[in-house]
């Protein structure tokens, strides 16, 4: 499998249909996304299969915290493009031979993310309800 082009993103660049972005600065450096960020690298793949492979590989590496060890900077952490390329080149041979199993793990992670989102919404709702009940009680007895 060919390795994709990875470059610094500039807003004037035109993306191909098989392009995704990797955040380069901040606590979430290494996170892939389909929309560009101001501080990101773009990954230009040759076809849909390569796009899916590298996007989900980057997603898995980010979720596993693999990019954290390469972050530099004391105030705003950032990733060097050479480190991103090195991490991906190191992981490709390992993941490529176990791609089907990796896809199963990613689908499980996606389900867990949905569950986490639902639980987060429930926490916010219960907190709002608690605040409402206390405010309502205080207003009645003032």
TASULJO-V945103 format. One record per helix or strand of 2 or more residues. SS is the DSSP state (@ for helix, = for strand). FROM is the first residue (numbers start at 1). TO is the last residue. If there is no record, write none. Layout:
# TASULJO-V945103
{{SS/FROM/TO} {SS/FROM/TO}}
This chain:
# TASULJO-V945103
{{=/5/8} {=/19/23} {=/32/33} {=/40/44} {@/48/63} {@/68/70} {@/81/96} {@/99/140}}
